[in-house]
Amino acid sequence: MHLHKYEKIWLIFGVGSLLLFLTIIGFGAFYKGLQPQSHMMTIDPENVEAYDAFKQENLGVTKVNDQKYIVNVVATAFNFDLGKNEDGTPLKEIRIPKGATVLFQVTTKDVVHGFSIAGTNVNMMVEPGYISSYETKLDKYGEFTLLCNEYCGLGHHLMSTKVEVY
Amino acid sequence: MSDLPKKNKHSSLQKEDPNLRGTLISVLLLGTFIAVSWFGVFAIFVSR
């Protein structure tokens, strides 16, 4: 088969980039252990409280130790449920110390929602029937916005919460 | 005039490569653009 000299150049370029990208994906998946955020973890969307993490008293920020925090959230139209404080008022903000490792575990009871903390890598799709989780280290001080980035209905634009890294 | 058919015969046996310089340059420009933007986004992801 006759190939033009230039054709060989762009075939090498194309096949080379394919191999490079496959290597990067393989490195992320098998060495770094990256996985899709809703990773085979299923839940009954009509009874999320059957799952320990989403019981009303376990919602919101839980401190495991100084360096490790867990944040459990149930997303519903059009609110991120972060649990209630002692006097029963719903919590409206997440506070995490800088440098701590945070595990976000999120599910939804109704429709597909987004869970995105703008300016960080926390960005998940939350689907009914699945638990989406993402572990990250928040190492920038400041106030961030947690928002829904999947159109979920008429109140979609109202669905946001403050995240403070102190 | 009489050697015209001869010439045609000759060129069909030893086809000259078409000039693909412009194609090469545009393919490489597009490929470089895609690769540079991909690595830019990847760098943002890794640094956050």
Backbone of each chain as ProteinMPNN parsed JSONL, in Angstrom:
{"seq_chain_A": "MHLHKYEKIWLIFGVGSLLLFLTIIGFGAFYKGLQPQSHMMTIDPENVEAYDAFKQENLGVTKVNDQKYIVNVVATAFNFDLGKNEDGTPLKEIRIPKGATVLFQVTTKDVVHGFSIAGTNVNMMVEPGYISSYETKLDKYGEFTLLCNEYCGLGHHLMSTKVEVY", "coords_chain_A": {"N_chain_A": [[0.84, -1.192, 0.0], [0.539, 2.162, -0.902], [1.547, 4.996, 0.781], [1.264, 8.44, 1.192], [3.957, 10.626, 1.983], [3.418, 12.738, 3.801], [1.031, 11.876, 4.77], [1.748, 9.781, 6.36], [2.955, 11.175, 8.41], [0.775, 12.548, 9.685], [-0.741, 10.376, 10.439], [0.923, 9.097, 12.281], [0.989, 11.1, 14.231], [-1.741, 11.15, 14.967], [-2.258, 8.468, 15.878], [-0.324, 8.377, 17.827], [-1.256, 10.374, 19.654], [-3.614, 9.166, 20.428], [-2.631, 6.891, 21.799], [-1.258, 8.214, 23.843], [-3.361, 9.537, 25.236], [-4.888, 7.325, 26.041], [-3.038, 6.15, 27.756], [-2.913, 8.115, 29.763], [-5.549, 8.017, 30.757], [-5.591, 5.346, 31.63], [-3.602, 5.447, 33.614], [-4.809, 7.196, 35.446], [-7.094, 5.688, 36.112], [-6.206, 3.083, 36.95], [-3.883, 3.41, 38.511], [-4.136, 5.79, 40.051], [-6.674, 5.369, 40.925], [-9.042, 6.667, 40.158], [-12.526, 7.127, 39.555], [-15.853, 6.966, 38.131], [-18.216, 9.29, 39.567], [-20.684, 8.351, 40.482], [-20.62, 5.367, 41.4], [-21.496, 2.401, 40.924], [-22.898, 2.371, 43.278], [-25.813, 1.819, 44.645], [-29.114, 2.885, 45.688], [-32.269, 3.029, 47.327], [-34.347, 5.353, 46.015], [-36.697, 6.207, 47.144], [-36.51, 5.728, 49.74], [-34.26, 6.864, 51.168], [-33.36, 7.142, 53.715], [-32.91, 4.683, 54.72], [-30.337, 4.138, 54.342], [-27.45, 4.55, 56.148], [-25.794, 6.909, 55.957], [-27.508, 8.832, 55.026], [-29.452, 9.274, 56.881], [-31.515, 11.478, 58.755], [-30.17, 12.608, 61.003], [-27.538, 12.312, 60.331], [-26.931, 13.935, 58.258], [-25.259, 16.646, 56.536], [-22.226, 18.223, 57.766], [-19.827, 16.041, 59.05], [-17.409, 15.486, 61.463], [-14.634, 13.5, 61.276], [-11.939, 13.241, 62.081], [-9.326, 15.671, 62.838], [-8.254, 15.962, 60.332], [-9.992, 14.842, 58.602], [-13.12, 14.89, 57.091], [-16.632, 14.29, 56.644], [-19.204, 14.875, 54.379], [-22.558, 14.659, 54.099], [-25.221, 14.762, 51.89], [-28.58, 15.293, 50.932], [-30.087, 15.842, 47.972], [-32.831, 17.645, 46.839], [-35.532, 18.871, 44.823], [-35.924, 22.171, 45.547], [-33.311, 22.176, 46.82], [-30.443, 21.71, 48.914], [-30.18, 19.361, 51.271], [-28.839, 19.766, 54.348], [-29.143, 18.848, 56.846], [-30.227, 19.524, 60.282], [-29.77, 22.028, 62.857], [-29.321, 22.165, 66.529], [-31.649, 23.48, 67.487], [-33.475, 22.864, 65.571], [-33.558, 24.316, 63.191], [-33.037, 24.386, 59.686], [-29.789, 23.694, 58.37], [-27.716, 25.881, 56.514], [-25.282, 26.085, 55.394], [-21.955, 25.014, 54.647], [-19.109, 24.315, 56.509], [-15.682, 23.988, 56.392], [-12.431, 23.189, 57.521], [-9.378, 24.513, 56.202], [-7.34, 22.449, 54.136], [-8.189, 20.015, 55.048], [-9.242, 16.636, 54.382], [-12.049, 15.913, 52.52], [-14.952, 13.999, 52.264], [-17.492, 13.86, 50.073], [-20.79, 12.785, 50.028], [-23.535, 12.162, 48.179], [-26.997, 12.075, 47.392], [-30.17, 11.805, 45.646], [-33.702, 12.371, 45.984], [-35.594, 12.814, 44.104], [-35.359, 14.097, 41.142], [-32.762, 14.301, 38.585], [-29.93, 15.974, 39.775], [-27.344, 18.491, 40.006], [-24.115, 18.694, 41.574], [-22.041, 20.91, 42.404], [-19.139, 22.558, 43.326], [-18.196, 25.612, 42.798], [-15.15, 26.543, 41.287], [-13.641, 24.543, 42.353], [-12.661, 21.046, 42.148], [-14.869, 19.602, 42.75], [-17.55, 18.256, 41.382], [-20.338, 16.864, 40.469], [-22.746, 14.649, 39.019], [-25.919, 14.005, 40.222], [-27.904, 11.313, 40.622], [-31.203, 9.903, 40.862], [-31.447, 6.978, 42.812], [-28.818, 6.387, 42.899], [-25.667, 6.71, 44.646], [-23.602, 9.396, 44.761], [-20.202, 10.021, 45.096], [-17.34, 11.855, 46.184], [-14.015, 12.429, 46.91], [-11.968, 14.897, 48.261], [-9.419, 17.439, 48.727], [-9.736, 20.443, 50.281], [-7.969, 23.14, 49.676], [-7.857, 25.902, 49.58], [-8.443, 29.019, 51.06], [-11.589, 30.603, 51.724], [-14.86, 31.655, 50.443], [-17.086, 29.576, 48.848], [-19.37, 28.635, 46.246], [-21.84, 26.267, 46.394], [-23.594, 24.633, 44.001], [-26.433, 23.653, 41.971], [-25.983, 22.145, 38.953], [-27.427, 20.903, 37.008], [-30.217, 21.149, 35.084], [-33.126, 21.207, 36.957], [-35.711, 21.883, 37.305], [-38.351, 24.382, 37.876], [-37.333, 25.918, 39.996], [-34.639, 25.753, 39.831], [-32.542, 27.652, 39.578], [-32.459, 28.681, 42.087], [-31.226, 26.952, 43.68], [-28.778, 26.701, 45.645], [-25.922, 26.869, 47.823], [-23.793, 27.963, 50.503], [-20.304, 27.384, 50.797], [-17.815, 27.344, 53.138], [-14.393, 27.696, 53.484], [-12.194, 27.646, 56.016]], "CA_chain_A": [[0.0, 0.0, 0.0], [1.342, 3.375, -0.971], [1.094, 6.105, 1.629], [1.97, 9.706, 0.992], [4.882, 10.919, 3.083], [2.749, 13.584, 4.794], [-0.037, 11.081, 5.387], [2.387, 9.022, 7.438], [3.199, 12.084, 9.539], [-0.401, 12.792, 10.534], [-1.181, 9.117, 11.051], [1.745, 8.905, 13.491], [0.506, 12.106, 15.188], [-3.052, 10.718, 15.465], [-2.131, 7.237, 16.673], [0.474, 8.744, 19.009], [-2.077, 11.042, 20.669], [-4.544, 8.161, 20.966], [-1.901, 6.105, 22.801], [-0.965, 9.088, 24.979], [-4.573, 9.751, 26.027], [-5.239, 6.053, 26.698], [-2.112, 5.979, 28.879], [-3.317, 9.02, 30.845], [-6.773, 7.459, 31.352], [-5.213, 4.136, 32.355], [-2.869, 5.865, 34.805], [-5.798, 7.715, 36.394], [-8.033, 4.666, 36.576], [-5.621, 1.922, 37.629], [-2.857, 3.772, 39.493], [-4.667, 6.78, 40.98], [-7.952, 4.904, 41.445], [-10.172, 7.546, 39.837], [-13.683, 6.394, 39.064], [-17.02, 7.85, 38.003], [-18.673, 9.653, 40.92], [-21.725, 7.42, 40.94], [-19.853, 4.195, 41.023], [-22.118, 1.141, 41.307], [-23.486, 2.432, 44.609], [-27.229, 2.089, 44.423], [-29.891, 3.212, 46.885], [-33.676, 3.193, 46.981], [-34.563, 6.811, 46.094], [-37.889, 6.531, 47.928], [-36.233, 5.445, 51.144], [-32.822, 7.11, 51.327], [-32.997, 7.075, 55.134], [-32.494, 3.317, 55.047], [-28.885, 4.136, 54.222], [-26.978, 5.284, 57.322], [-25.241, 8.243, 55.696], [-28.549, 9.796, 54.675], [-30.407, 9.464, 57.974], [-31.609, 12.919, 59.029], [-29.174, 13.086, 61.973], [-26.181, 12.2, 59.78], [-26.746, 14.853, 57.127], [-24.39, 17.791, 56.801], [-20.799, 17.988, 57.987], [-19.436, 15.195, 60.174], [-15.962, 15.501, 61.619], [-14.086, 12.196, 61.652], [-10.861, 13.756, 62.92], [-8.917, 17.003, 62.385], [-7.872, 15.968, 58.923], [-10.958, 14.13, 57.758], [-14.514, 15.275, 57.268], [-17.58, 13.688, 55.711], [-20.375, 15.72, 54.159], [-23.654, 13.904, 53.484], [-26.237, 15.698, 51.41], [-29.677, 14.792, 50.103], [-30.55, 16.914, 47.095], [-34.2, 17.534, 46.345], [-35.897, 20.127, 44.177], [-34.741, 22.816, 45.001], [-32.607, 22.394, 48.082], [-29.473, 20.723, 49.38], [-30.497, 19.125, 52.678], [-27.606, 19.613, 55.133], [-29.534, 18.518, 58.212], [-30.723, 20.628, 61.126], [-28.98, 22.216, 64.088], [-29.993, 21.691, 67.745], [-33.01, 23.981, 67.664], [-34.372, 22.41, 64.514], [-33.563, 25.098, 61.952], [-32.202, 23.736, 58.675], [-28.475, 24.302, 58.155], [-27.671, 26.472, 55.174], [-23.911, 26.375, 55.011], [-20.968, 23.966, 54.951], [-17.841, 24.928, 56.915], [-14.62, 22.989, 56.383], [-11.119, 23.824, 57.688], [-8.487, 24.385, 55.047], [-6.369, 21.361, 54.146], [-8.771, 18.736, 55.463], [-9.795, 15.794, 53.322], [-13.507, 15.877, 52.652], [-15.662, 13.034, 51.421], [-18.873, 14.261, 49.815], [-21.682, 11.695, 49.613], [-24.761, 12.865, 47.817], [-28.003, 11.351, 46.611], [-31.367, 12.61, 45.415], [-34.952, 11.62, 46.13], [-36.521, 13.045, 42.999], [-34.854, 14.122, 39.763], [-31.311, 14.467, 38.47], [-29.397, 17.271, 40.185], [-25.894, 18.632, 39.932], [-23.494, 19.062, 42.849], [-20.804, 21.502, 41.916], [-18.603, 23.655, 44.118], [-17.512, 26.405, 41.773], [-13.746, 26.841, 41.561], [-12.952, 23.348, 42.841], [-12.924, 19.887, 41.294], [-16.091, 18.915, 43.177], [-18.543, 18.474, 40.339], [-20.92, 15.544, 40.251], [-24.136, 14.51, 38.659], [-26.581, 13.229, 41.273], [-29.045, 10.667, 39.977], [-32.01, 9.111, 41.794], [-31.09, 5.562, 42.777], [-27.356, 6.223, 43.003], [-24.939, 7.569, 45.578], [-22.425, 9.996, 44.136], [-19.256, 10.441, 46.121], [-16.089, 12.424, 45.692], [-13.149, 12.829, 48.02], [-11.037, 15.927, 47.807], [-8.804, 18.259, 49.754], [-10.015, 21.846, 49.977], [-6.805, 23.824, 50.224], [-7.862, 27.355, 49.372], [-9.37, 29.723, 51.941], [-12.573, 31.441, 51.041], [-16.259, 31.255, 50.33], [-17.387, 28.993, 47.54], [-20.789, 28.398, 46.052], [-22.259, 24.932, 45.991], [-24.802, 24.853, 43.217], [-26.945, 22.592, 41.129], [-25.701, 22.512, 37.562], [-28.245, 20.128, 36.062], [-31.535, 21.779, 35.178], [-33.953, 20.266, 37.709], [-37.094, 22.358, 37.414], [-38.554, 25.836, 37.883], [-36.551, 26.609, 41.016], [-33.249, 25.328, 39.657], [-31.587, 28.752, 39.802], [-32.426, 29.043, 43.51], [-30.644, 25.821, 44.396], [-27.355, 26.899, 45.913], [-25.555, 26.912, 49.236], [-22.447, 28.505, 50.686], [-19.288, 26.512, 51.392], [-16.746, 28.198, 53.629], [-13.15, 27.03, 53.863], [-11.587, 28.591, 56.96]], "C_chain_A": [[0.88, 1.249, 0.0], [0.741, 4.452, -0.081], [1.934, 7.334, 1.305], [2.821, 9.988, 2.229], [4.201, 11.728, 4.198], [1.65, 12.808, 5.525], [0.524, 10.276, 6.555], [2.576, 9.913, 8.664], [1.926, 12.255, 10.36], [-1.012, 11.517, 11.08], [-0.395, 8.844, 12.334], [1.271, 9.858, 14.595], [-0.82, 11.645, 15.823], [-2.957, 9.495, 16.354], [-1.342, 7.517, 17.953], [-0.39, 9.425, 20.061], [-3.103, 10.085, 21.258], [-3.861, 7.35, 22.068], [-1.623, 6.944, 24.047], [-2.207, 9.259, 25.864], [-5.019, 8.464, 26.729], [-4.335, 5.806, 27.901], [-2.529, 6.852, 30.057], [-4.583, 8.485, 31.541], [-6.445, 6.223, 32.183], [-4.496, 4.453, 33.652], [-3.851, 6.366, 35.868], [-6.655, 6.617, 36.979], [-7.352, 3.598, 37.419], [-4.597, 2.29, 38.684], [-3.427, 4.747, 40.517], [-6.042, 6.386, 41.52], [-9.123, 5.834, 41.194], [-11.314, 6.72, 39.258], [-14.841, 7.358, 38.872], [-17.622, 8.103, 39.379], [-19.849, 8.816, 41.389], [-21.276, 6.038, 40.491], [-20.499, 2.938, 41.594], [-22.72, 1.164, 42.704], [-24.943, 2.791, 44.446], [-27.945, 2.274, 45.757], [-31.346, 3.316, 46.427], [-34.036, 4.674, 47.119], [-35.784, 7.179, 46.928], [-37.659, 6.291, 49.405], [-34.747, 5.647, 51.417], [-32.397, 7.004, 52.795], [-32.621, 5.659, 55.568], [-30.975, 3.193, 54.994], [-28.338, 5.065, 55.299], [-26.571, 6.734, 57.039], [-26.334, 9.277, 55.463], [-29.683, 9.838, 55.683], [-30.367, 10.941, 58.362], [-30.505, 13.415, 59.968], [-27.746, 13.013, 61.434], [-25.925, 13.143, 58.608], [-25.833, 16.006, 57.528], [-22.965, 17.351, 57.075], [-20.584, 17.098, 59.205], [-17.923, 15.198, 60.256], [-15.505, 14.109, 62.039], [-12.871, 12.421, 62.546], [-10.408, 15.081, 62.319], [-8.674, 17.07, 60.886], [-8.917, 15.344, 58.013], [-12.394, 14.505, 58.104], [-15.377, 14.522, 56.263], [-18.772, 14.631, 55.583], [-21.418, 14.89, 53.429], [-24.766, 14.868, 53.098], [-27.319, 14.942, 50.646], [-30.184, 15.967, 49.282], [-31.984, 16.629, 46.695], [-34.513, 18.864, 45.669], [-36.45, 21.058, 45.252], [-33.834, 23.188, 46.158], [-31.548, 21.314, 48.277], [-29.729, 20.535, 50.866], [-29.207, 18.83, 53.444], [-27.925, 19.28, 56.579], [-29.981, 19.75, 58.984], [-29.789, 20.811, 62.311], [-29.854, 21.907, 65.309], [-31.424, 22.191, 67.864], [-33.905, 23.728, 66.446], [-34.41, 23.247, 63.254], [-32.622, 24.443, 60.938], [-30.869, 24.468, 58.487], [-28.355, 24.751, 56.704], [-26.235, 26.675, 54.688], [-22.995, 25.228, 55.425], [-19.679, 24.673, 55.344], [-16.798, 23.824, 57.083], [-13.295, 23.705, 56.633], [-10.225, 23.548, 56.486], [-7.537, 23.19, 55.215], [-6.931, 20.019, 54.564], [-9.271, 17.961, 54.245], [-11.292, 15.66, 53.543], [-14.077, 14.828, 51.708], [-17.103, 13.508, 51.277], [-19.66, 13.032, 49.369], [-23.062, 12.301, 49.378], [-25.711, 11.911, 47.105], [-29.212, 12.246, 46.435], [-32.597, 11.731, 45.551], [-35.834, 11.773, 44.906], [-35.877, 12.983, 41.613], [-33.329, 14.238, 39.764], [-30.921, 15.878, 38.893], [-27.901, 17.303, 39.915], [-25.382, 18.996, 41.307], [-22.126, 19.597, 42.497], [-20.372, 22.621, 42.85], [-17.705, 24.456, 43.194], [-16.078, 26.718, 42.196], [-12.991, 25.679, 42.165], [-13.242, 22.195, 41.875], [-14.177, 19.129, 41.708], [-17.18, 19.233, 42.166], [-19.129, 17.122, 39.966], [-22.329, 15.682, 39.716], [-24.753, 13.635, 39.753], [-27.853, 12.636, 40.684], [-29.869, 9.9, 41.006], [-31.641, 7.635, 41.671], [-29.598, 5.312, 42.908], [-26.79, 7.138, 44.075], [-23.719, 8.095, 44.841], [-21.466, 10.405, 45.233], [-17.959, 10.917, 45.498], [-15.271, 12.857, 46.886], [-12.136, 13.836, 47.511], [-10.435, 16.645, 49.008], [-9.081, 19.702, 49.385], [-8.853, 22.665, 50.538], [-6.697, 25.283, 49.794], [-8.868, 27.963, 50.329], [-10.447, 30.401, 51.112], [-13.978, 30.888, 51.051], [-16.522, 30.743, 48.928], [-18.897, 28.791, 47.447], [-21.013, 26.961, 45.614], [-23.556, 25.104, 45.225], [-25.165, 23.631, 42.395], [-26.689, 22.995, 39.684], [-26.362, 21.569, 36.548], [-29.65, 20.707, 36.187], [-32.528, 20.805, 35.814], [-35.381, 20.744, 37.865], [-37.137, 23.866, 37.552], [-37.668, 26.569, 38.882], [-35.066, 26.314, 40.926], [-32.248, 26.435, 40.02], [-31.509, 29.158, 41.266], [-31.644, 28.006, 44.323], [-29.144, 26.024, 44.577], [-27.129, 27.081, 47.402], [-24.13, 27.435, 49.328], [-21.528, 27.442, 51.29], [-18.15, 27.412, 51.84], [-15.547, 27.355, 54.018], [-12.39, 28.018, 54.743], [-10.242, 28.101, 57.48]], "O_chain_A": [[1.822, 1.375, 0.782], [-0.443, 4.771, -0.19], [3.155, 7.258, 1.166], [2.459, 9.641, 3.353], [4.382, 11.443, 5.382], [1.373, 13.033, 6.704], [-0.123, 10.11, 7.589], [2.387, 9.479, 9.801], [1.96, 12.13, 11.584], [-1.729, 11.558, 12.079], [-0.958, 8.417, 13.342], [1.165, 9.464, 15.756], [-1.004, 11.733, 17.037], [-3.508, 9.477, 17.455], [-1.643, 6.974, 19.016], [-0.281, 9.1, 21.244], [-3.429, 10.17, 22.442], [-4.433, 7.143, 23.139], [-1.738, 6.454, 25.171], [-2.123, 9.144, 27.087], [-5.472, 8.504, 27.872], [-4.787, 5.319, 28.937], [-2.508, 6.409, 31.205], [-4.671, 8.501, 32.769], [-6.948, 6.061, 33.295], [-4.742, 3.813, 34.674], [-3.744, 6.008, 37.041], [-6.92, 6.595, 38.181], [-7.852, 3.238, 38.485], [-4.444, 1.562, 39.665], [-3.232, 4.565, 41.718], [-6.528, 6.999, 42.471], [-10.103, 5.801, 41.938], [-11.087, 5.734, 38.556], [-14.808, 8.467, 39.404], [-17.553, 7.245, 40.258], [-19.997, 8.593, 42.591], [-21.522, 5.611, 39.363], [-20.083, 2.461, 42.65], [-23.023, 0.111, 43.266], [-25.277, 3.937, 44.144], [-27.447, 1.874, 46.809], [-31.617, 3.652, 45.274], [-34.029, 5.201, 48.231], [-35.91, 8.32, 47.374], [-38.512, 6.613, 50.232], [-34.055, 4.722, 51.843], [-31.219, 6.802, 53.089], [-32.079, 5.461, 56.656], [-30.403, 2.251, 55.541], [-28.716, 6.235, 55.361], [-26.943, 7.655, 57.766], [-26.115, 10.469, 55.676], [-30.755, 10.37, 55.393], [-29.315, 11.577, 58.304], [-29.962, 14.502, 59.77], [-26.836, 13.596, 62.024], [-24.835, 13.151, 58.035], [-25.661, 16.298, 58.712], [-22.543, 16.265, 56.677], [-21.111, 17.382, 60.28], [-17.233, 14.95, 59.267], [-15.954, 13.598, 63.065], [-12.784, 11.859, 63.637], [-11.037, 15.574, 61.383], [-8.867, 18.11, 60.257], [-8.75, 15.318, 56.794], [-12.814, 14.442, 59.259], [-14.922, 14.163, 55.177], [-19.285, 15.126, 56.587], [-21.207, 14.468, 52.292], [-25.191, 15.693, 53.906], [-27.028, 14.072, 49.826], [-30.654, 16.964, 49.83], [-32.318, 15.523, 46.269], [-33.839, 19.865, 45.912], [-37.461, 20.686, 45.848], [-33.616, 24.366, 46.441], [-31.722, 20.167, 47.867], [-29.516, 21.462, 51.647], [-28.564, 17.801, 53.234], [-27.065, 19.416, 57.45], [-30.1, 20.848, 58.441], [-29.103, 19.877, 62.725], [-30.985, 21.445, 65.162], [-32.314, 21.451, 68.282], [-34.974, 24.325, 66.323], [-35.183, 22.959, 62.341], [-31.533, 23.997, 61.299], [-30.824, 25.698, 58.449], [-28.834, 24.081, 55.789], [-26.002, 27.357, 53.69], [-23.236, 24.558, 56.43], [-19.197, 25.534, 54.608], [-17.006, 22.858, 57.817], [-13.045, 24.739, 56.014], [-10.308, 22.498, 55.848], [-7.002, 22.956, 56.299], [-6.254, 18.997, 54.458], [-9.664, 18.537, 53.231], [-11.737, 15.328, 54.642], [-13.738, 14.773, 50.526], [-17.847, 13.55, 52.257], [-19.252, 12.324, 48.448], [-23.665, 12.879, 50.282], [-25.293, 11.057, 46.323], [-29.273, 13.33, 47.014], [-32.563, 10.53, 45.281], [-36.729, 10.958, 44.683], [-35.858, 11.925, 40.985], [-32.697, 14.269, 40.82], [-31.506, 16.857, 38.431], [-27.279, 16.279, 39.633], [-26.122, 19.545, 42.122], [-21.173, 18.84, 42.314], [-21.15, 23.531, 43.134], [-16.6, 24.034, 42.853], [-15.833, 27.113, 43.336], [-11.805, 25.812, 42.466], [-13.981, 22.359, 40.904], [-14.52, 18.12, 41.091], [-17.671, 20.36, 42.109], [-18.511, 16.337, 39.247], [-23.007, 16.688, 39.928], [-24.161, 12.635, 40.157], [-28.767, 13.364, 40.295], [-29.306, 9.306, 41.926], [-31.534, 7.105, 40.565], [-29.161, 4.166, 43.015], [-27.347, 8.194, 44.375], [-22.899, 7.318, 44.353], [-21.863, 11.062, 46.195], [-17.541, 10.45, 44.439], [-15.761, 13.563, 47.767], [-11.525, 13.646, 46.459], [-10.88, 16.48, 50.144], [-8.709, 20.147, 48.3], [-8.765, 22.86, 51.75], [-5.601, 25.828, 49.662], [-10.006, 27.502, 50.418], [-10.238, 30.729, 49.944], [-14.25, 29.814, 51.586], [-16.21, 31.411, 47.942], [-19.599, 28.779, 48.458], [-20.463, 26.498, 44.615], [-24.517, 25.665, 45.751], [-24.361, 22.729, 42.157], [-27.125, 24.059, 39.242], [-25.926, 21.452, 35.403], [-30.208, 20.749, 37.283], [-32.754, 19.715, 35.29], [-36.188, 20.067, 38.502], [-36.13, 24.552, 37.378], [-37.289, 27.716, 38.647], [-34.318, 26.602, 41.86], [-31.241, 26.183, 40.682], [-30.604, 29.894, 41.657], [-31.433, 28.184, 45.522], [-28.343, 25.571, 43.76], [-28.054, 27.411, 48.145], [-23.361, 27.364, 48.369], [-21.929, 26.696, 52.184], [-17.582, 28.153, 51.039], [-15.672, 26.407, 54.793], [-11.99, 29.089, 54.286], [-9.605, 28.784, 58.282]]}, "seq_chain_B": "MSDLPKKNKHSSLQKEDPNLRGTLISVLLLGTFIAVSWFGVFAIFVSR", "coords_chain_B": {"N_chain_B": [[3.276, 16.431, -30.647], [2.717, 13.857, -31.125], [3.822, 12.448, -29.098], [2.17, 12.652, -26.947], [0.223, 10.667, -26.001], [2.053, 8.837, -25.085], [3.272, 10.135, -22.945], [1.143, 10.272, -21.148], [0.792, 7.601, -20.61], [3.172, 7.055, -19.378], [2.968, 8.66, -17.072], [0.9, 7.427, -15.745], [1.97, 5.106, -14.91], [4.034, 5.788, -13.147], [2.925, 7.394, -10.797], [2.818, 10.699, -9.717], [3.164, 11.986, -6.405], [0.384, 13.718, -4.979], [0.295, 17.2, -4.112], [0.368, 17.758, -0.803], [0.917, 19.641, 1.107], [-0.464, 21.83, 2.223], [-2.612, 20.499, 3.39], [-1.284, 18.955, 5.304], [-0.245, 20.98, 6.96], [-2.614, 22.215, 7.888], [-3.866, 20.089, 9.214], [-1.981, 19.571, 11.236], [-2.014, 22.019, 12.575], [-4.659, 22.094, 13.58], [-4.614, 19.747, 15.14], [-2.624, 20.447, 17.014], [-3.888, 22.602, 18.254], [-6.104, 21.304, 19.473], [-4.737, 19.532, 21.203], [-3.284, 21.345, 22.826], [-5.373, 22.823, 24.073], [-6.633, 20.744, 25.428], [-4.621, 19.885, 27.228], [-4.367, 22.226, 28.669], [-6.838, 22.415, 30.072], [-6.629, 20.045, 31.498], [-4.447, 20.645, 33.12], [-5.569, 22.606, 34.78], [-7.438, 20.996, 36.121], [-5.711, 19.207, 37.477], [-4.3, 20.954, 39.108], [-6.118, 21.923, 40.94]], "CA_chain_B": [[1.912, 15.994, -30.443], [2.614, 12.4, -31.215], [4.283, 11.78, -27.873], [1.225, 12.92, -25.851], [-0.251, 9.445, -25.357], [3.194, 8.241, -24.404], [3.438, 10.842, -21.669], [0.063, 9.844, -20.273], [1.081, 6.24, -20.196], [4.303, 7.143, -18.46], [2.585, 9.223, -15.78], [0.015, 6.527, -15.009], [2.792, 4.055, -14.31], [4.763, 6.363, -12.02], [2.098, 8.526, -10.371], [3.489, 11.618, -8.792], [2.345, 12.256, -5.226], [-0.243, 15.035, -4.989], [0.904, 18.103, -3.142], [-0.493, 17.786, 0.386], [1.531, 20.481, 2.142], [-1.512, 22.599, 2.904], [-3.366, 19.565, 4.237], [-0.445, 18.625, 6.465], [-0.162, 22.129, 7.867], [-3.882, 22.451, 8.584], [-4.084, 18.984, 10.159], [-1.113, 19.746, 12.407], [-2.498, 23.18, 13.336], [-5.861, 21.677, 14.31], [-4.185, 18.798, 16.167], [-1.928, 21.171, 18.074], [-4.891, 23.378, 18.988], [-6.856, 20.381, 20.33], [-3.855, 19.03, 22.259], [-2.951, 22.423, 23.766], [-6.525, 23.142, 24.922], [-6.867, 19.609, 26.329], [-3.652, 19.907, 28.328], [-4.697, 23.384, 29.501], [-7.928, 22.031, 30.976], [-6.099, 18.995, 32.372], [-3.598, 21.306, 34.113], [-6.477, 23.214, 35.765], [-7.982, 19.893, 36.92], [-4.685, 18.65, 38.364], [-3.821, 21.935, 40.083], [-7.148, 22.261, 41.936]], "C_chain_B": [[1.832, 14.476, -30.386], [3.047, 11.733, -29.912], [3.335, 12.022, -26.695], [0.694, 11.64, -25.198], [0.852, 8.734, -24.584], [3.362, 8.811, -22.99], [2.397, 10.365, -20.65], [0.331, 8.446, -19.719], [2.169, 6.246, -19.118], [3.839, 7.615, -17.074], [1.651, 8.271, -15.024], [0.807, 5.378, -14.385], [3.501, 4.569, -13.055], [4.03, 7.595, -11.539], [2.916, 9.421, -9.45], [2.576, 11.848, -7.607], [1.667, 13.615, -5.365], [0.396, 15.916, -3.913], [-0.023, 18.284, -1.939], [0.065, 18.693, 1.481], [0.489, 21.251, 2.94], [-2.318, 21.729, 3.847], [-2.58, 19.239, 5.5], [-0.442, 19.769, 7.471], [-1.491, 22.322, 8.595], [-4.199, 21.334, 9.571], [-3.24, 19.176, 11.422], [-1.555, 20.941, 13.247], [-3.706, 22.785, 14.186], [-5.489, 20.721, 15.443], [-3.491, 19.487, 17.326], [-2.918, 21.973, 18.919], [-5.654, 22.474, 19.967], [-5.984, 19.921, 21.498], [-3.565, 20.115, 23.289], [-4.158, 22.743, 24.649], [-6.818, 21.999, 25.886], [-5.904, 19.663, 27.514], [-3.857, 21.118, 29.23], [-5.76, 23.042, 30.526], [-7.437, 20.979, 31.975], [-5.228, 19.608, 33.474], [-4.455, 21.984, 35.183], [-7.018, 22.134, 36.691], [-6.951, 19.394, 37.928], [-4.3, 19.659, 39.449], [-4.859, 22.249, 41.153], [-7.239, 21.216, 43.023]], "O_chain_B": [[0.994, 13.9, -29.692], [2.683, 10.587, -29.648], [3.648, 11.644, -25.566], [0.708, 11.529, -23.972], [0.602, 8.109, -23.553], [3.56, 8.093, -22.011], [2.7, 10.098, -19.487], [0.124, 8.163, -18.54], [2.089, 5.547, -18.108], [4.243, 7.068, -16.048], [1.611, 8.3, -13.794], [0.346, 4.752, -13.43], [3.562, 3.881, -12.036], [4.445, 8.718, -11.825], [3.603, 8.959, -8.54], [1.356, 11.903, -7.761], [2.296, 14.571, -5.819], [0.96, 15.422, -2.936], [-1.082, 18.899, -2.058], [-0.275, 18.531, 2.653], [0.549, 21.318, 4.168], [-2.669, 22.143, 4.952], [-3.117, 19.243, 6.607], [-0.614, 19.559, 8.671], [-1.497, 22.567, 9.801], [-4.739, 21.593, 10.647], [-3.722, 18.971, 12.536], [-1.486, 20.9, 14.476], [-3.765, 23.105, 15.373], [-5.979, 20.858, 16.564], [-3.735, 19.156, 18.487], [-2.805, 22.02, 20.144], [-5.832, 22.821, 21.134], [-6.429, 19.918, 22.645], [-3.593, 19.85, 24.491], [-3.996, 22.919, 25.856], [-7.205, 22.238, 27.03], [-6.316, 19.507, 28.663], [-3.559, 21.057, 30.423], [-5.608, 23.341, 31.71], [-7.79, 21.021, 33.153], [-5.259, 19.157, 34.619], [-4.111, 21.945, 36.364], [-7.058, 22.321, 37.907], [-7.274, 19.182, 39.097], [-4.007, 19.271, 40.58], [-4.501, 22.8, 42.194], [-8.053, 21.346, 43.938]]}, "name": "protein", "num_of_chains": 2, "seq": "MHLHKYEKIWLIFGVGSLLLFLTIIGFGAFYKGLQPQSHMMTIDPENVEAYDAFKQENLGVTKVNDQKYIVNVVATAFNFDLGKNEDGTPLKEIRIPKGATVLFQVTTKDVVHGFSIAGTNVNMMVEPGYISSYETKLDKYGEFTLLCNEYCGLGHHLMSTKVEVYMSDLPKKNKHSSLQKEDPNLRGTLISVLLLGTFIAVSWFGVFAIFVSR"}
